Amino acid sequence: MSQIATTAERRARSYITKDGKIRHIKARPARIGLLPLGESTIWDKVRQGSFPQPYRLSDRITAWKSEDIQNWLDAIQ
């Protein structure tokens, strides 16, 4: 997914929770993927049937065949 999706930059920040704990969120640099779509948009399109189904490699790993993505790109242009 990290090579397919595009994500915006996220700056580091800290905040205090309701119970007084300080939480720190790490920064994340912008990432340019193959598609101008974010991860949640890609998963929404998979659920709607408008993006190719991924292949499950293990419980936590899913992947797409590059030819499936290329065929999808050719079809929408």
C-alpha angles and dihedrals in degrees: 000000000000091000094046105043128067118221133189125238116270121203123218115260141171131209140173118243124221091263092053100257119138114232123197122202115199123231120253124199122230114269127205113208134182091271130047088232132102124235095257091050091051091050090047089053091048090053091048091050094241095112127051117271114251125235116244110229096175139339092288104025127078127170141180128223109246090227090057091054092045091050089050091050091049091049096053095048 
